[in-house]
């Protein structure tokens, strides 16, 4: 079975866990970790600027996907980080 990356944004740590795990709490700070899409390469936590830019964009794209699936966005949307285009059904 393959592993997925989970990231704790509070303490800037990455963890590799089995993909069957739906949620994971950080062993250091006990906050919920975010499960990262398997095709994405997460910047190293010590590279603060890249880390902050990546997470700002990733979280924005996840919110955009949620809004799209809730029917709040009616236009075509392109997500550059995930390289994904969302097209509303006619």
C-alpha positions in Angstrom: 0.0 0.0 0.0 1.3 3.5 -0.8 1.8 6.4 1.5 0.4 9.9 1.4 1.9 13.1 2.7 0.2 14.9 5.7 1.4 18.4 6.6 1.0 20.2 9.9 0.8 23.9 9.1 1.3 25.0 12.8 4.7 23.3 13.4 5.7 23.0 9.7 6.2 19.3 9.6 5.6 16.7 7.0 4.5 13.1 7.8 4.2 10.1 5.4 1.3 7.8 6.4 -0.7 5.1 4.7 -3.2 6.4 2.2 -6.1 4.6 4.0 -5.9 7.0 6.9 -8.5 9.8 6.4 -7.3 12.1 9.2 -4.1 12.4 11.1 -3.1 14.5 14.2 0.4 15.9 14.4 2.4 14.1 17.0 4.1 17.3 18.1 1.2 19.8 18.5 -1.9 17.5 18.2 -3.5 19.8 15.5 -5.1 18.2 12.5 -2.8 17.7 9.5 -3.8 18.4 5.9 -3.7 15.5 3.5 -1.8 16.6 0.4 -2.8 15.5 -3.2 -0.5 12.7 -4.3 0.8 14.5 -7.4 2.0 17.6 -5.6 5.5 18.2 -4.4 5.4 20.1 -1.1 8.3 22.6 -0.6 10.7 21.9 2.3 9.4 23.5 5.5 12.7 25.3 6.1 12.2 27.3 2.9 9.7 29.6 4.5 8.7 31.8 1.6 8.1 28.9 -0.8 6.3 27.0 2.0 4.0 29.9 2.7 3.2 30.6 -0.9 2.5 27.0 -1.6 0.1 26.6 1.3 -1.7 29.8 0.5 -2.3 28.7 -3.1 -3.1 25.1 -2.1 -5.7 26.1 0.5 -7.2 28.7 -1.9 -7.6 26.0 -4.6 -9.2 23.6 -2.1 -11.7 26.3 -1.1 -12.4 27.0 -4.8 -13.1 23.3 -5.4 -15.5 23.2 -2.4 -17.4 26.3 -3.7 -17.6 24.8 -7.1 -19.1 21.6 -5.9 -21.5 23.5 -3.7 -22.8 25.2 -6.8 -21.6 28.7 -5.8 -19.3 29.1 -8.9 -21.0 29.1 -12.3 -18.0 29.9 -14.4 -15.1 27.7 -15.7 -12.3 27.7 -13.1 -8.6 26.8 -13.7 -6.5 25.7 -10.7 -2.8 26.1 -11.7 -1.3 24.3 -8.7 -3.4 21.2 -9.2 -3.4 21.6 -13.0 -7.1 21.1 -13.1 -9.9 22.8 -14.9 -13.4 22.8 -13.4 -16.2 23.1 -16.0 -19.8 23.5 -14.8 -22.3 21.1 -16.2 -24.8 22.6 -18.6 
